[in-house]
Amino acid sequence: MKLAMKLTIDGLLRALRWQAHDLAEEAERGYRAEMRVRRAAQDQRGMATRRMGEGDDRTGR
């Protein structure tokens, strides 16, 4: 009986570890997607700022 209980508890702990691992991976994927969106927005703002700044360097205008 003790052996059966030990195997059952071992299986339960393994399943919980896998579930925790899967949850952590899912959270990391969400974090990465959020960072991609932020970088894209920063790139767009940076390009607009550079375009506006380039017009200021022309002489005679």
Secondary structure by P-SEA (a helix, b strand, c coil): caaaaaaaaaaaaaaaaaaaaaaaaaaaaaaaaaaaaaaaaaaaaaaaaaaaaaaaacccc
